[in-house]
Amino acid sequence: MREDNCIFCKIIGGEIPSNTIYEDEEFKVILDISPATRGHALILPKKHVANLYEIPDETAGNVLKLAKKLAIHMTNVLHCDGFNLLQNNNEVAGQTVFHFHMHLIPRYKGAKNDDILYYTHETFTPEEMSEISESLKTD
């Protein structure tokens, strides 16, 4: 399935050129055109789904398997010192293209943006933590 106005669907379909580093029947993996680090790539499912909430369970599992395979390969080839997997859902969480994708971000010691995933921590009382925990329990 494809969305006509989706830039990632156009990349997958070959209408827009990309630097593809991996492709199979289910996924295309491209270098990000605005990379955070050397080797920053995106895993794109070929079937259009907007985000994590819509992705089929089997595809979601396959994304993580592929991310692991590529992270190992990229670490060996790029000699990075660490690795981030990043996946954003909805605008408030930083999603700008509404086609599910996972970022593969090699990390390098001493890089100028070694704090690209910095966030502040919040504090909650033990009662609030208990309330949150209880509300999130599932079978």
JOFEN-V667228 format. One record per run of one state. SS is the DSSP state (A for helix, B for strand, O for the rest). FROM is the first residue (numbers start at 1). TO is the last residue. If there is no record, write none. Layout:
ss=[SS;SS]
from=[FROM;FROM]
to=[TO;TO]
This chain:
ss=[O;A;O;B;O;B;O;B;O;A;O;B;O;A;O;B;O;A;O]
from=[1;7;13;20;24;27;32;41;46;57;79;82;87;91;94;101;108;126;137]
to=[6;12;19;23;26;31;40;45;56;78;81;86;90;93;100;107;125;136;139]
